[in-house]
Amino acid sequence: MSYSSPYSDIEIPHHDVFTHLFGDLTEEEANSPALTELTTDDTITYGELKKLAESFAGALAARGIGKGDVVTLQIPNSINYAIALLGIVRAGATVSPLGVLMNQADVDKLLELSGAKYYVGITDIENMPQIWSGEVRTLAQGNHPAPEVEISADDVMAIPFSSGTTGLPKGVMLPHNAIVANIEQTKFMHAQSGITEPIRVLSPLPFTHIYGMTTLLLTQLSARNHVFTLPKFDLATFLEAHPKHQINFTFVAPPMVVALAKHPSVTPEAFASTEYILSGAAPLDNDLARTVEKKLDITMLQGYGMTETSPVTHVGVRGKAEPGSIGFAAPNTQFKFLELESETEVPAGEVGELTVKGPQVMLGYLNNEEATNEVMVSDGWMRTGDIGRLADNGTTYIVDRAKEVIKYKGYQVAPAELEALLLTHPDVADVGVVGVDRDGLEIPHAFVVRAEGSDISAEEIIDWVATRVTPYKKVRAVDFIEQIPKNPSGKIERRKLRDLPSQS
């Protein structure tokens, strides 16, 4: 059966993102701080941000950029990023954000896939006109008149790239109304946890990722929060910012939660002003989250989504959802669980592929009808590629990615479950688990980062896990490495783990 959000549908304004953010800006709000860079202490108000974004839009228009054109944006978290993003949107163009750690070959490939006409960022692009990241503020300060352009809520606002369920990059077409819907859905869910007034928010994860762009930046600007950010995550800067700027709400990814739980420099005094920490981008273990809650005296929440859903579909609610769950479906959102190889729904409470429907769902993959048809099933429903289940209290739990589940002798083993267990071991600082082939049999293989001073052996880890799991879930091989490879949003790069030479 299909399920609906426990909350009534909310009204979604039918207009473009720029209008949604600045159309009703009051004089008081215009004078309020919008964004502060932690590494420079540079701050911009809402009024200044609006003015500079409009001027940047005018500069783009003067260069021939207008409605329907794709502009690639590759800038680290900064005021310049916000100006450029909102300027592109105000010009009526479509933004295609790229991660700042991409190499030249990947940037060139995605420029071609997106059909970009212009590039704004940090990479030297030979065959395309570009604006360097450092030039953004100068151009924006040129008082260029904003172009007169009619932007429809149905126009494509962004084309971020997603590996989806196949591992190959695909351009995700997100219209303005999907982003606006998700902004309002996310604000509503935060309000259920008591977040109703403008607050100080730390947004350290990359704005070039959909989680960063929509949830950590645009949603916070819509709520008139004061956003603090940094160009790349640094634990010392992250910790120092909380007492220095009296941060109320922090966004993280699971690897950062591990640091909060285990790093000796993390103290409750630094988080005295912080009420909420919300984790996204990958599944979060409940015991680990509870450890951080107890240690820092905060409320730990988890949210869920994907690039194809703008991204949020589910969010935890204070006092009503375990932090290890992804909480409740946002308003205007439906979901169900399907068998992996068919559209047959699984019985209530059983594990299946989470499938969602709502105004935040993408239009489809750019110039890729085959990939679109693989995930978009009947009547607007979209398969997420994530395996989950519904709990009795109406909250949802994510087990793992369908493509990452290990098939051991016909049994399904979720790497995330083993990783969550191993992270509770005091001698394990971090871990990644993948399926590897051993004599034609796929087995769970753990790559472990030892805690400082530990000399725990592979055999000790294998035995420890074996006493705590069903026999078919046992770890069968262990290797020790210095660092678990992860992408900028905190997800384990399992392919890189599989490619590592094994000693076990």
C-alpha positions as CSV (number, residue, x, y, z in Angstrom):
1,M,0.0,0.0,0.0
2,S,1.0,3.6,-0.4
3,Y,1.5,6.0,2.5
4,S,1.0,9.7,2.9
5,S,2.7,12.3,5.1
6,P,1.0,12.5,8.5
7,Y,0.8,16.2,7.9
8,S,-1.9,17.9,5.7
9,D,-0.8,19.3,2.4
10,I,0.6,22.8,2.4
11,E,0.1,25.5,-0.3
12,I,3.1,25.7,-2.6
13,P,3.5,29.2,-4.2
14,H,3.7,28.9,-8.0
15,H,6.6,31.2,-8.9
16,D,10.3,31.2,-9.5
17,V,13.0,30.8,-6.8
18,F,14.3,34.3,-6.9
19,T,10.8,35.7,-6.4
20,H,10.2,33.2,-3.6
21,L,13.3,34.4,-1.8
22,F,13.2,38.1,-2.3
23,G,9.7,39.0,-3.6
24,D,8.4,40.0,-0.1
25,L,11.7,41.1,1.5
26,T,10.9,43.7,4.2
27,E,13.2,46.6,5.1
28,E,14.0,44.9,8.4
29,E,14.9,41.7,6.7
30,A,17.0,43.5,4.0
31,N,19.2,44.9,6.8
32,S,19.6,41.5,8.5
33,P,22.7,39.3,7.9
34,A,22.2,36.6,5.3
35,L,25.5,34.9,4.9
36,T,28.9,34.9,6.7
37,E,32.1,33.2,5.6
38,L,33.8,31.6,8.6
39,T,37.3,31.8,7.1
40,T,37.1,35.5,6.3
41,D,34.4,36.9,8.6
42,D,33.0,38.6,5.5
43,T,29.2,39.1,5.8
44,I,26.4,40.1,3.4
45,T,22.9,41.2,4.3
46,Y,19.8,40.1,2.5
47,G,19.4,43.4,0.8
48,E,23.0,43.4,-0.4
49,L,22.6,39.8,-1.6
50,K,19.5,40.7,-3.6
51,K,21.1,43.8,-5.2
52,L,24.3,42.0,-6.1
53,A,22.5,39.0,-7.5
54,E,20.4,41.3,-9.7
55,S,23.5,43.1,-10.9
56,F,25.2,39.8,-11.7
57,A,22.1,38.8,-13.6
58,G,22.5,42.0,-15.6
59,A,26.2,41.2,-16.3
60,L,25.2,37.8,-17.6
61,A,22.5,39.2,-19.8
62,A,25.0,41.6,-21.3
63,R,27.0,38.6,-22.2
64,G,24.1,37.0,-24.0
65,I,22.9,34.7,-21.2
66,G,19.1,34.5,-20.9
67,K,16.2,32.2,-20.5
68,G,16.9,28.6,-21.4
69,D,20.7,28.9,-21.3
70,V,22.7,26.6,-19.0
71,V,25.4,28.1,-16.9
72,T,27.8,25.8,-15.1
73,L,28.7,27.0,-11.5
74,Q,31.7,25.6,-9.7
75,I,32.6,27.7,-6.7
76,P,33.3,26.7,-3.1
77,N,30.8,27.7,-0.4
78,S,31.1,31.5,-0.2
79,I,29.2,34.7,-0.7
80,N,30.4,34.6,-4.3
81,Y,28.7,31.3,-4.7
82,A,25.4,32.7,-3.5
83,I,25.6,35.8,-5.7
84,A,26.4,33.7,-8.8
85,L,23.7,31.1,-8.1
86,L,21.0,33.7,-7.5
87,G,22.2,35.9,-10.4
88,I,22.0,33.0,-12.8
89,V,18.5,32.2,-11.6
90,R,17.5,35.9,-11.8
91,A,18.8,36.0,-15.4
92,G,16.3,33.3,-16.3
93,A,19.1,30.8,-17.0
94,T,19.5,27.3,-15.7
95,V,22.3,26.6,-13.2
96,S,24.3,23.4,-13.4
97,P,26.4,23.1,-10.2
98,L,29.6,21.0,-10.1
99,G,31.7,19.9,-7.2
100,V,34.9,21.8,-6.7
101,L,37.1,18.7,-6.4
102,M,36.3,17.5,-9.9
103,N,39.2,17.1,-12.2
104,Q,39.4,18.8,-15.6
105,A,38.3,15.7,-17.6
106,D,35.1,15.3,-15.4
107,V,34.3,19.0,-15.7
108,D,34.7,18.9,-19.5
109,K,32.4,15.9,-19.7
110,L,29.7,17.4,-17.5
111,L,29.9,20.7,-19.4
112,E,29.1,18.8,-22.6
113,L,26.3,16.7,-21.0
114,S,24.6,19.8,-19.6
115,G,24.8,21.7,-22.8
116,A,26.3,24.6,-20.9
117,K,26.8,28.0,-22.7
118,Y,28.8,29.7,-20.0
119,Y,31.0,28.7,-17.1
120,V,31.4,30.4,-13.7
121,G,34.1,29.0,-11.4
122,I,37.6,27.9,-10.5
123,T,38.6,25.7,-13.5
124,D,40.3,27.1,-16.6
125,I,37.9,26.3,-19.4
126,E,39.4,26.6,-22.9
127,N,36.5,26.2,-25.2
128,M,33.8,28.2,-23.4
129,P,33.4,31.8,-22.2
130,Q,33.8,32.0,-18.4
131,I,33.8,34.2,-15.4
132,W,36.4,33.3,-12.7
133,S,35.2,32.9,-9.2
134,G,37.2,35.9,-8.1
135,E,35.5,38.1,-10.6
136,V,32.0,37.5,-9.4
137,R,31.9,40.2,-6.7
138,T,33.5,42.8,-9.0
139,L,31.0,42.1,-11.8
140,A,28.1,42.2,-9.3
141,Q,29.2,45.5,-7.9
142,G,29.0,47.1,-11.4
143,N,25.3,48.1,-10.9
144,H,24.2,46.3,-14.1
145,P,20.4,46.6,-14.6
146,A,18.6,43.3,-14.0
147,P,17.2,41.9,-17.2
148,E,13.5,42.0,-18.0
149,V,12.7,38.3,-18.3
150,E,9.6,36.3,-17.6
151,I,10.5,33.3,-15.6
152,S,7.9,30.5,-15.2
153,A,7.6,28.2,-12.2
154,D,7.7,25.4,-14.7
155,D,11.1,26.4,-16.2
156,V,14.1,24.3,-15.3
157,M,16.0,26.1,-12.5
158,A,18.8,23.6,-12.0
159,I,20.6,20.6,-13.6
160,P,22.7,19.0,-10.9
161,F,24.3,15.7,-11.7
162,S,23.5,12.4,-10.1
163,S,24.7,8.9,-10.4
164,G,21.2,7.8,-9.6
165,T,20.9,4.0,-9.4
166,T,23.3,3.1,-12.3
167,G,26.6,4.9,-11.4
168,L,26.8,7.0,-14.5
169,P,26.4,10.8,-14.3
170,K,23.0,12.0,-15.4
171,G,21.7,15.6,-15.5
172,V,18.7,16.0,-13.2
173,M,16.1,18.5,-14.4
174,L,14.6,20.4,-11.5
175,P,12.1,23.1,-12.2
176,H,11.6,26.2,-10.1
177,N,8.4,24.9,-8.6
178,A,10.1,21.7,-7.4
179,I,12.8,23.7,-5.5
180,V,10.2,26.1,-4.1
181,A,8.0,23.2,-3.0
182,N,11.0,21.6,-1.3
183,I,11.9,24.9,0.5
184,E,8.4,25.1,1.9
185,Q,8.2,21.4,2.8
186,T,11.5,21.5,4.6
187,K,10.6,24.7,6.5
188,F,7.4,23.1,7.6
189,M,9.1,20.0,8.9
190,H,11.7,22.1,10.8
191,A,8.8,24.0,12.4
192,Q,7.4,20.7,13.7
193,S,10.6,20.4,15.8
194,G,10.1,24.0,17.1
195,I,12.3,25.9,14.6
196,T,10.0,28.8,13.8
197,E,12.0,32.0,14.3
198,P,15.1,33.2,12.4
199,I,18.2,31.4,13.8
200,R,21.9,31.1,13.3
201,V,22.7,28.1,11.1
202,L,26.0,26.5,10.3
203,S,26.0,25.1,6.7
204,P,29.4,23.4,6.2
205,L,28.6,20.9,3.4
206,P,29.1,21.9,-0.3
207,F,26.4,24.1,-1.9
208,T,27.3,22.5,-5.2
209,H,25.5,19.4,-3.9
210,I,21.7,19.4,-4.0
211,Y,21.6,18.9,-0.2
212,G,23.8,22.0,0.2
213,M,22.1,24.1,-2.5
214,T,18.5,23.6,-1.5
215,T,18.5,22.6,2.2
216,L,21.6,24.3,3.6
217,L,21.4,27.5,1.6
218,L,18.1,28.3,-0.2
219,T,15.8,27.0,2.5
220,Q,17.7,28.9,5.2
221,L,17.6,32.1,3.2
222,S,13.9,31.7,2.7
223,A,13.5,31.3,6.5
224,R,15.6,34.5,6.9
225,N,18.2,32.6,9.0
226,H,21.8,33.8,9.3
227,V,23.9,31.2,7.4
228,F,27.5,30.6,8.4
229,T,29.7,28.6,6.0
230,L,33.2,27.6,5.0
231,P,34.7,26.6,1.6
232,K,35.6,23.1,2.8
233,F,35.0,21.2,6.0
234,D,37.7,21.7,8.7
235,L,36.9,20.2,12.1
236,A,38.8,22.9,14.1
237,T,37.0,25.8,12.3
238,F,33.7,23.9,12.6
239,L,34.0,23.5,16.3
240,E,35.3,27.0,17.0
241,A,32.4,28.5,15.0
242,H,29.7,27.2,17.4
243,P,30.6,29.2,20.5
244,K,32.0,32.1,18.6
245,H,28.9,32.7,16.6
246,Q,26.3,31.2,19.0
247,I,25.2,28.6,16.4
248,N,21.7,27.3,17.0
249,F,21.4,24.7,14.2
250,T,24.1,22.7,12.4
251,F,23.9,20.5,9.3
252,V,26.3,17.5,9.1
253,A,26.8,14.2,7.3
254,P,27.4,10.9,9.0
255,P,31.2,11.0,8.9
256,M,31.0,14.3,10.9
257,V,28.7,12.7,13.4
258,V,31.4,10.0,13.9
259,A,33.9,12.9,14.7
260,L,31.4,14.5,17.1
261,A,31.1,11.2,18.9
262,K,34.7,10.2,19.0
263,H,37.1,13.1,18.6
264,P,38.6,14.3,21.9
265,S,38.4,18.0,20.9
266,V,34.6,17.9,20.8
267,T,33.2,19.2,24.1
268,P,29.7,20.0,25.2
269,E,30.8,23.5,26.2
270,A,31.4,24.4,22.5
271,F,27.8,23.4,21.7
272,A,26.1,25.2,24.6
273,S,24.1,27.4,22.2
274,T,23.2,24.6,19.7
275,E,19.8,22.9,20.0
276,Y,19.7,20.9,16.8
277,I,22.1,18.9,14.6
278,L,20.6,17.5,11.4
279,S,22.4,14.7,9.4
280,G,21.8,13.9,5.8
281,A,23.5,12.5,2.6
282,A,23.8,8.9,4.0
283,P,22.2,6.7,6.6
284,L,22.9,7.5,10.2
285,D,23.1,4.9,12.9
286,N,20.7,5.4,15.8
287,D,23.2,4.4,18.6
288,L,25.8,6.8,17.2
289,A,23.2,9.6,17.0
290,R,22.1,9.0,20.6
291,T,25.7,9.1,21.7
292,V,26.1,12.6,20.2
293,E,22.8,13.7,21.7
294,K,23.9,12.6,25.2
295,K,27.4,14.0,24.8
296,L,26.5,17.4,23.5
297,D,23.0,17.8,25.0
298,I,21.4,18.5,21.7
299,T,18.6,17.1,19.5
300,M,19.9,14.9,16.7
301,L,17.7,14.7,13.6
302,Q,18.0,12.9,10.3
303,G,16.7,13.9,6.9
304,Y,16.4,12.0,3.7
305,G,16.3,12.8,0.0
306,M,18.2,12.6,-3.3
307,T,19.2,14.8,-6.1
308,E,16.1,13.6,-8.0
309,T,13.8,14.9,-5.3
310,S,15.2,18.4,-4.9
311,P,16.3,16.7,-2.3
312,V,14.0,16.3,0.8
313,T,11.3,13.7,1.1
314,H,11.5,12.8,4.8
315,V,12.7,14.6,7.9
316,G,12.9,13.6,11.6
317,V,10.8,15.5,14.2
318,R,12.0,16.3,17.7
319,G,10.5,14.0,20.3
320,K,8.6,11.9,17.7
321,A,11.3,10.1,15.6
322,E,14.5,8.2,16.5
323,P,17.5,10.0,15.0
324,G,18.4,6.7,13.3
325,S,15.2,7.0,11.3
326,I,14.6,9.4,8.5
327,G,11.5,10.5,10.2
328,F,8.2,11.3,8.5
329,A,7.3,12.1,4.9
330,A,7.1,15.9,4.3
331,P,3.7,17.4,3.4
332,N,2.4,16.8,-0.1
333,T,4.6,13.6,-0.3
334,Q,3.5,10.0,-0.8
335,F,5.7,6.9,-0.6
336,K,5.6,3.1,-0.8
337,F,8.0,0.1,-0.8
338,L,8.4,-2.1,-3.9
339,E,10.1,-5.4,-4.6
340,L,13.5,-4.8,-6.3
341,E,12.6,-6.4,-9.6
342,S,9.0,-5.4,-10.0
343,E,6.3,-2.9,-9.2
344,T,4.8,-5.2,-6.6
345,E,4.4,-3.6,-3.2
346,V,5.9,-5.5,-0.2
347,P,3.7,-6.3,2.8
348,A,3.4,-3.6,5.5
349,G,6.5,-3.4,7.7
350,E,8.7,-5.4,5.3
351,V,11.8,-4.2,3.6
352,G,11.5,-2.9,0.0
353,E,12.7,-0.2,-2.4
354,L,11.5,3.2,-1.3
355,T,9.4,4.8,-4.0
356,V,8.2,8.4,-3.7
357,K,5.8,10.9,-5.3
358,G,5.4,14.6,-4.8
359,P,5.9,18.1,-6.2
360,Q,9.6,18.0,-5.4
361,V,10.3,15.1,-7.8
362,M,12.4,15.8,-10.9
363,L,11.0,16.2,-14.5
364,G,13.5,13.5,-15.6
365,Y,17.1,13.1,-16.7
366,L,18.4,15.5,-19.3
367,N,18.5,13.9,-22.8
368,N,18.2,10.4,-21.3
369,E,14.8,8.9,-21.7
370,E,16.0,5.4,-21.0
371,A,17.4,6.3,-17.6
372,T,14.3,8.3,-16.8
373,N,12.0,5.4,-17.6
374,E,14.1,3.1,-15.4
375,V,13.3,5.2,-12.2
376,M,10.0,6.9,-13.1
377,V,7.3,4.3,-12.8
378,S,3.5,4.7,-13.2
379,D,1.6,7.9,-12.4
380,G,4.6,10.0,-11.3
381,W,6.1,7.6,-8.8
382,M,9.9,7.5,-8.6
383,R,12.1,4.6,-7.5
384,T,14.9,5.9,-5.2
385,G,17.2,2.9,-5.3
386,D,17.2,2.9,-1.5
387,I,16.1,-0.1,0.6
388,G,13.9,0.9,3.5
389,R,11.0,-0.1,5.8
390,L,8.2,1.6,7.7
391,A,8.1,1.4,11.5
392,D,5.0,1.1,13.5
393,N,5.1,4.7,14.6
394,G,5.0,5.9,11.0
395,T,8.7,6.7,10.6
396,T,10.9,5.3,7.9
397,Y,14.3,3.6,8.2
398,I,16.8,3.3,5.3
399,V,18.7,0.0,5.3
400,D,21.1,0.7,2.4
401,R,21.4,1.3,-1.3
402,A,19.9,-1.4,-3.5
403,K,23.1,-1.5,-5.6
404,E,25.3,-1.8,-2.5
405,V,23.6,-4.7,-0.8
406,I,26.0,-7.7,-0.6
407,K,24.5,-11.0,-1.7
408,Y,26.2,-13.6,0.5
409,K,25.0,-17.2,-0.4
410,G,21.6,-15.7,-1.4
411,Y,21.2,-13.6,1.7
412,Q,21.2,-9.8,1.6
413,V,23.7,-8.0,3.8
414,A,23.5,-4.3,4.2
415,P,27.0,-2.7,4.4
416,A,25.6,0.3,6.4
417,E,24.4,-2.0,9.1
418,L,27.8,-3.5,9.6
419,E,29.5,-0.1,9.5
420,A,27.1,1.2,12.1
421,L,28.0,-1.8,14.4
422,L,31.7,-1.5,13.9
423,L,31.7,2.3,14.7
424,T,30.5,1.4,18.2
425,H,33.8,-0.4,18.8
426,P,36.2,1.8,20.7
427,D,39.2,0.7,18.6
428,V,37.5,1.7,15.3
429,A,37.8,5.3,14.2
430,D,36.1,4.8,10.9
431,V,35.1,2.0,8.6
432,G,33.7,1.1,5.2
433,V,32.3,-2.2,4.2
434,V,32.0,-3.6,0.6
435,G,31.2,-6.8,-1.1
436,V,34.2,-8.5,-2.7
437,D,34.6,-11.7,-4.7
438,R,36.3,-14.7,-3.0
439,D,36.4,-17.8,-5.1
440,G,33.1,-16.9,-6.8
441,L,31.4,-15.9,-3.6
442,E,30.6,-12.3,-2.6
443,I,31.7,-11.7,1.0
444,P,31.5,-8.7,3.4
445,H,34.9,-7.0,3.5
446,A,35.6,-4.3,6.1
447,F,38.2,-1.6,5.6
448,V,39.0,-0.2,9.1
449,V,40.7,2.9,10.3
450,R,42.1,2.1,13.8
451,A,41.5,4.5,16.6
452,E,44.6,6.4,17.7
453,G,46.9,4.1,19.8
454,S,45.0,0.9,18.9
455,D,46.6,-2.2,17.6
456,I,43.5,-4.3,17.2
457,S,43.9,-7.2,14.8
458,A,41.7,-8.3,11.9
459,E,40.9,-11.5,13.7
460,E,39.7,-9.7,16.8
461,I,37.3,-7.5,14.7
462,I,36.0,-10.5,12.8
463,D,35.3,-12.4,16.1
464,W,33.7,-9.3,17.7
465,V,31.3,-8.8,14.9
466,A,30.5,-12.5,14.7
467,T,29.2,-12.5,18.3
468,R,26.8,-9.7,17.5
469,V,25.2,-10.5,14.1
470,T,23.3,-13.3,12.4
471,P,25.8,-15.7,10.9
472,Y,25.3,-14.8,7.3
473,K,26.1,-11.1,8.2
474,K,29.5,-11.8,9.6
475,V,32.5,-9.8,8.3
476,R,34.7,-12.3,6.4
477,A,37.8,-10.1,5.7
478,V,39.4,-7.0,7.3
479,D,42.0,-4.7,6.1
480,F,43.4,-1.6,7.9
481,I,43.8,1.7,6.0
482,E,44.6,5.3,7.0
483,Q,41.4,6.9,5.7
484,I,38.0,5.9,4.3
485,P,37.5,7.5,0.8
486,K,34.5,9.7,0.8
487,N,33.0,12.3,-1.6
488,P,32.4,15.9,-0.6
489,S,28.9,15.2,0.8
490,G,30.3,12.5,3.1
491,K,29.2,9.3,1.3
492,I,31.7,6.4,1.2
493,E,33.2,5.9,-2.2
494,R,32.8,2.1,-2.2
495,R,34.3,1.7,-5.7
496,K,37.6,3.0,-4.4
497,L,37.5,0.6,-1.5
498,R,36.9,-2.3,-3.9
499,D,39.9,-1.2,-5.9
500,L,42.3,-1.2,-2.9
501,P,44.8,-4.1,-2.7
502,S,43.8,-6.5,0.0
503,Q,46.1,-8.2,2.5
504,S,43.4,-10.5,4.0
